[in-house]
Amino acid sequence: MRILLDENLPESLAHPLRECGHHVDTINSLRLKGLDNGTLYRHVAQNYDVCSTKDAGFAHNVRQMQEASTVTLLRVALPQQPVKPFVTTFLEHFHQTDWQKYSNGSDWP
């Protein structure tokens, strides 16, 4: 799976996802921090299968779009916690997810 992590998610998520065989980029590693969400979604994220964010407004705007997309944007709805337990919880849910159940702009998990 090709995954893009928004700038509001910990960079430390990328390495364990890569170890599972996924192609993972982050907004920070691509040096796109501060790029407006519309540009990010329409141009950058199209190279990915999933784009994960904690930005509820971003997810809401994507749900309202009528245009077709190859990427599924998901709002990570896990509770806020320190980075290490957040990454552990994220990965536990990630491995249990049936990705076909989620549509563009959905809350995950």
N, C-alpha and C positions, 0 to 999 in steps of 0.2 A: 504494500500500500504506500502511496506517496502522501506524506503528511506535512502540512504547514502549521507551525505553532505561532500564534499571534504574540505580540510583544508583552502581553499581560500574563503570559504563562511562563513558568520557570524554564530557563535554558537547560537545566539539569534533566528535563524530560527527554531531550533529544537522544542522548547516548543510550539509555536502556531501550528505547524504541528502535534505534538502529541495530542494537544487539539482537533484536527479535527479527531482523531482516527487512525492516521498513526503510524507505528513503525518507529522511526527515530533514526539513529545513526550518529555521526560525526567522522571524522578521528581523531580529537583531543580527543574526549571522549573515543575512542577506543585505544588511545595512539599509533597511527600509523603515526603520523606526520613525514614526511620525507621519507616515504616508496615510492619506485620508482613506477611510474604509471603502468608499466606492471604487477608487482606483485600485486598491489592494484586491478587492473581490473580483472586479471585472477583468483585470489584466494579469496580476501576479498569481492569484490563487487558481486560475484556470489550468495551471500546470500540475495540480495536485488532486488527489481523490477526496481528501478531508482537510479542512481548515478548522482548527480548534481555537476558540477564543473564550474569554470570560466576560466580554463586552456585550451586555444585554441589548444595548441600542444597536450595535452592529448586527446581531442575530435578528432583531426585530425588522431592521431595514431590509435584510436579505429575504425574510419571509414575505415582504411586500412586493419584491421584484417579480415581474412577470416574464422576464427573459429566461431562456433555457441556460443551464449551467452544467458543466462537467464536474464541478466540485461541490461537495456537501459541507456547508459551514455549520458547525455545531457549537452551541454555547455550553461550556463546561460549567455545570451547576453543582460541583462539589463544594462543600463548605470551606471557607478560608481557614488555613492552618499553616504552621511553619512549613518551609519548603520540603524537607525530607519526608515527613509523613504525608504531605500532599502528593508528592511524586509516587510514593508507595501506594496510596489509595487510588490515584489515577491509573497506575499500571494494573492493579487488581481489577478495576472495572473495565479497562481497555481489553484485557484478555478474555473477559466474559461477555463482551458485547456482541450482539447480533446486529451488524451494521445495516442490514437491510430494513430494520425497523425504524430507522431515523430518516427524516426528510430535512430538506434544507432549512436552516434556521432553528432546528429543534434544540431543546435543552437535552444535554447528555450528562450523566447516565440516567 
